[in-house]
Amino acid sequence: MKIIHLEAADVEQVELKAVEDLSFMQVIDGDNPQHGGLSHFISTDDNFQVGMSTYTKVSLKLTDWPTSEFMYFLEGQVEITDEGGESTVYGRGDAIVMPKGFNGTWRQLSPIKKIHVTYSAE
């Protein structure tokens, strides 16, 4: 076993692809939104994952978010509004946890880069 170092510059090299609607997120705004990411660590049972991702400007409707996800923003800003209408803007240096089952809106104010850690055991 080795220590895994996450280097923020690595995400600069990822190939971007279109953000597509999924059962838990639908694109509601954005001019050809794209994303890319790297997985730096995946546990042997696939329940715990660590990586980095980048997104061009996009707005998403989130419904029943499928995992508990920790996010640390490296660049950019996003406004997240919960289903009760409370919104908060997060940006560089902010860290949040989006719990499994979250419902709301993700509206990027700029392109973002983030470190993400997910846990998805039942």
C-alpha positions in Angstrom: 0.0 0.0 0.0 1.2 3.5 -0.9 0.2 7.0 0.0 -1.8 8.5 -2.9 -0.9 12.1 -3.7 -3.6 14.2 -5.5 -1.9 16.8 -7.7 -4.4 19.6 -8.7 -2.6 20.1 -12.1 -3.5 16.5 -13.1 -7.1 17.5 -13.7 -5.9 20.0 -16.4 -5.0 17.0 -18.6 -8.4 15.2 -18.6 -10.5 14.8 -21.7 -13.8 16.6 -21.4 -17.1 15.1 -22.4 -20.7 16.3 -22.5 -22.6 16.5 -19.2 -25.5 14.1 -19.7 -28.8 13.8 -17.8 -28.8 10.9 -15.3 -31.6 9.6 -13.0 -30.3 11.9 -10.2 -29.4 15.0 -12.2 -30.8 16.9 -15.2 -29.1 19.7 -17.1 -31.3 22.8 -16.8 -28.9 25.4 -18.2 -25.5 25.7 -19.9 -24.0 26.2 -23.3 -22.8 22.7 -24.2 -21.7 21.9 -20.7 -18.7 19.5 -20.3 -16.9 17.7 -17.5 -14.0 15.4 -16.9 -12.4 13.7 -14.0 -9.8 11.4 -12.5 -10.2 8.6 -10.0 -7.2 8.5 -7.7 -8.4 5.8 -5.4 -11.3 3.2 -5.4 -11.7 0.8 -2.5 -11.8 -2.9 -3.2 -15.5 -2.9 -2.5 -16.1 0.2 -4.8 -17.9 2.0 -1.9 -15.2 4.6 -1.2 -13.8 6.7 -4.0 -11.5 9.8 -4.2 -10.8 11.9 -7.3 -10.8 15.2 -8.9 -13.1 16.7 -11.5 -13.6 19.8 -13.7 -16.8 21.2 -15.1 -17.6 24.0 -17.6 -20.4 26.3 -16.6 -23.6 24.2 -16.0 -26.8 24.2 -13.9 -28.3 21.0 -12.7 -31.5 19.9 -11.0 -30.5 17.3 -8.4 -32.9 14.6 -7.3 -32.2 11.9 -4.7 -28.3 12.3 -4.9 -27.0 8.8 -5.0 -24.0 9.0 -2.6 -22.7 11.0 0.3 -20.0 13.2 -1.3 -17.4 15.4 0.3 -16.3 18.2 -2.1 -13.3 20.6 -1.8 -13.4 23.4 -4.4 -10.0 24.2 -6.0 -11.4 26.8 -8.5 -14.6 28.5 -9.5 -17.9 29.1 -7.8 -21.2 27.2 -7.5 -24.5 28.2 -5.9 -26.4 25.3 -4.3 -30.0 25.7 -3.5 -31.8 23.1 -1.4 -35.4 22.1 -1.9 -36.5 24.5 0.9 -35.1 27.4 -1.2 -32.0 28.2 0.9 -29.0 28.9 -1.3 -25.3 29.3 -0.6 -22.4 30.1 -2.8 -19.2 28.0 -2.5 -15.9 28.6 -4.1 -12.1 28.1 -3.9 -11.1 26.7 -0.5 -14.6 25.8 0.6 -15.4 22.2 1.7 -18.9 20.8 1.8 -20.7 17.4 2.2 -23.6 16.7 -0.1 -25.5 13.9 1.7 -27.1 10.9 0.0 -30.7 11.8 -1.0 -30.1 15.6 -1.4 -32.5 17.4 -3.6 -31.9 20.9 -5.0 -30.2 23.0 -7.7 -26.5 23.2 -8.6 -25.8 26.4 -10.5 -22.3 27.1 -11.4 -21.3 30.8 -11.6 -18.1 29.8 -13.4 -16.2 26.7 -14.4 -15.1 24.7 -11.4 -12.4 22.2 -10.3 -12.9 20.1 -7.2 -11.6 17.2 -5.2 -14.4 14.7 -4.4 -14.7 11.9 -1.9 -17.7 9.6 -2.2 -19.0 6.9 0.1 -21.9 4.8 -1.2 -22.4 1.7 1.0 -26.0 0.9 1.7 
